[in-house]
């Protein structure tokens, strides 16, 4: 073949390769189209069903998972009949309602508030910490001042019912956590439960939107009648909530001190990274709590809830009675998780 012919063939193939490369890069630069019916939201406990319904109003028309989880958990935060989250939450032993919350999006952005008083929606303050400050955590009076400076109103969060229950508790000041309070093991209208308060129920929520992005939120009024200033796992990124958009997300409910000791939600996500299904990953985390202190584990409740990038979900708990709620285009159900004991 002549030198001129070789040159022409070479130029032709080079041009084709360049054009193909341009097409390839153009395709990968495009934002993927939303996937129909991919959206799903899961949350802890029976009362998560009402929260899921609110989150679904954001997800169903194609909204972002971050907006959905914030909107969803605001429902129990504003419910005076829920004595474990937000307004109406049982106070600490000094009679002060202190709230904890955190939020995390698909890009590892996260925000948290701890020991926040007088603000109805701590989850929205946590989101502002994430979006408007260089910090992740604000606590106590600093968190309150930040909230007020950003337009939140100071309110009395201690309802007559919670104040009554606190005064009844003061008669004995006996502190014995009771398991699975939100799973109807007692009737709230009967007054304070024997032996102790609603100590360890929280709402943790995880959502996937139609773009396949994950976000999570967790909010609580913490252990009832706790020492003032006590903070559990709920507002701690990696303990009460963790989101890794490549792998999945996890949240927890129960005695927060035990979740913190194993950095529980992060552990569940890392187990999913190793190939465990969500339920199996939650079970492994529960088993680690048992290995750390077998005798104590028999008398407390901790439950984990997780979802992977495929939209598969699962939960596991120490004790029977841990429930979780699921909402998607295909189902709207409450499930009871499996447990060790």
ZIRAUR-V896953 format. One record per backbone hydrogen bond with DSSP energy under -0.5 kcal/mol. NH is the residue of the N-H (numbers start at 1). CO is the residue of the C=O. E is the energy in kcal/mol with one decimal. If there is no record, write none. Layout:
{{NH,CO,E} {NH,CO,E}}
//
This chain:
{{6,2,-2.5} {7,3,-2.0} {8,4,-2.1} {9,5,-2.6} {10,6,-2.5} {11,7,-2.3} {12,8,-2.1} {13,9,-2.5} {14,10,-2.2} {15,11,-2.3} {16,12,-2.0} {17,13,-2.2} {18,14,-2.3} {19,15,-2.3} {20,16,-2.5} {21,17,-2.6} {22,18,-2.3} {23,19,-2.2} {24,20,-2.4} {25,21,-2.7} {26,22,-2.3} {27,23,-2.1} {28,24,-2.1} {29,25,-1.4} {30,26,-0.6} {30,27,-0.8} {35,210,-3.1} {36,34,-0.6} {38,35,-1.5} {40,208,-2.1} {41,327,-2.5} {42,206,-2.7} {43,325,-2.3} {44,204,-1.8} {45,323,-3.4} {48,45,-1.2} {49,46,-2.2} {51,47,-1.2} {52,48,-3.0} {53,49,-1.8} {54,50,-1.3} {55,51,-2.2} {56,52,-2.7} {57,53,-0.9} {57,54,-0.5} {58,54,-0.5} {58,55,-1.3} {59,55,-2.1} {60,56,-2.8} {62,59,-1.9} {63,58,-2.1} {68,64,-1.9} {69,65,-2.5} {70,66,-1.7} {71,67,-2.3} {72,68,-2.6} {73,69,-2.2} {74,70,-1.0} {75,72,-1.5} {77,73,-1.5} {78,74,-1.4} {78,75,-0.6} {79,76,-1.0} {80,78,-0.7} {82,79,-1.4} {83,81,-0.9} {85,82,-0.8} {87,77,-2.8} {88,157,-2.2} {89,86,-2.5} {90,83,-2.1} {92,96,-2.4} {93,226,-2.7} {95,92,-2.3} {98,96,-0.7} {99,116,-2.8} {100,220,-2.5} {101,113,-2.3} {102,218,-2.4} {103,111,-2.2} {104,216,-2.3} {105,109,-2.3} {108,105,-1.1} {111,103,-2.1} {112,136,-2.5} {113,101,-2.6} {114,138,-1.7} {116,99,-2.7} {120,118,-0.5} {122,120,-0.6} {124,121,-0.8} {125,121,-1.2} {126,122,-2.6} {127,123,-1.8} {128,124,-1.7} {129,125,-2.3} {130,126,-1.9} {131,127,-2.3} {132,128,-3.2} {133,129,-1.1} {138,112,-1.9} {140,114,-2.5} {142,139,-1.1} {143,139,-1.4} {144,140,-2.0} {145,141,-2.8} {146,142,-2.0} {147,143,-2.2} {148,144,-2.7} {149,145,-2.2} {150,146,-0.9} {150,147,-0.8} {151,148,-1.5} {152,147,-2.3} {155,118,-2.6} {157,155,-0.7} {159,157,-0.9} {163,159,-2.6} {164,160,-2.3} {165,161,-2.4} {166,162,-2.2} {167,163,-2.2} {168,164,-2.1} {169,165,-2.2} {170,166,-1.9} {171,167,-0.6} {171,168,-1.0} {172,169,-1.5} {173,169,-3.8} {176,174,-0.7} {176,195,-0.6} {178,197,-1.0} {183,180,-1.3} {184,181,-0.8} {185,180,-0.8} {188,186,-0.6} {190,187,-1.8} {191,188,-1.9} {196,193,-1.4} {199,197,-1.4} {203,219,-2.0} {204,202,-0.6} {205,217,-3.2} {206,42,-2.6} {207,215,-2.5} {208,40,-2.8} {209,213,-2.2} {212,209,-2.2} {215,207,-1.8} {216,104,-2.4} {217,205,-2.3} {218,102,-2.4} {219,203,-2.1} {220,100,-2.5} {221,84,-2.4} {222,84,-0.5} {224,198,-0.5} {225,91,-3.9} {226,223,-1.2} {230,227,-2.3} {236,233,-2.1} {237,235,-0.7} {238,241,-3.6} {239,236,-1.9} {240,233,-1.6} {240,236,-1.4} {241,236,-1.0} {242,250,-2.0} {244,248,-2.8} {247,244,-1.5} {248,244,-1.9} {249,307,-2.7} {250,242,-2.3} {251,305,-2.6} {252,240,-1.3} {253,303,-2.1} {254,200,-0.7} {255,301,-2.1} {256,254,-0.9} {258,255,-1.2} {259,255,-1.0} {260,256,-2.7} {261,257,-1.6} {262,258,-0.7} {262,259,-0.7} {263,260,-1.4} {264,259,-2.1} {265,239,-1.5} {266,238,-2.7} {267,263,-2.2} {268,264,-2.3} {269,265,-2.0} {270,266,-2.5} {271,267,-2.2} {272,268,-1.9} {273,269,-1.9} {274,270,-1.3} {275,272,-1.3} {276,271,-2.1} {281,277,-2.7} {282,278,-2.3} {283,279,-2.2} {284,280,-2.2} {285,281,-1.8} {286,282,-2.1} {287,283,-2.5} {288,284,-1.5} {289,285,-1.4} {290,286,-1.7} {291,287,-2.4} {292,288,-1.8} {293,289,-1.6} {297,293,-2.2} {298,294,-0.8} {298,295,-0.6} {299,296,-1.9} {300,297,-0.7} {303,253,-3.1} {304,316,-2.7} {305,251,-2.4} {306,314,-2.6} {307,249,-2.4} {308,312,-2.5} {309,247,-1.8} {311,308,-2.0} {314,306,-2.0} {316,304,-1.8} {317,338,-1.7} {318,302,-2.2} {322,319,-0.7} {323,321,-0.5} {324,335,-2.5} {325,43,-3.1} {326,333,-2.9} {327,41,-2.6} {328,331,-2.9} {329,39,-0.7} {333,326,-1.9} {335,324,-3.3} {337,322,-2.9} {337,335,-0.5} {338,315,-0.6} {340,317,-1.8} {341,318,-3.0}}
//
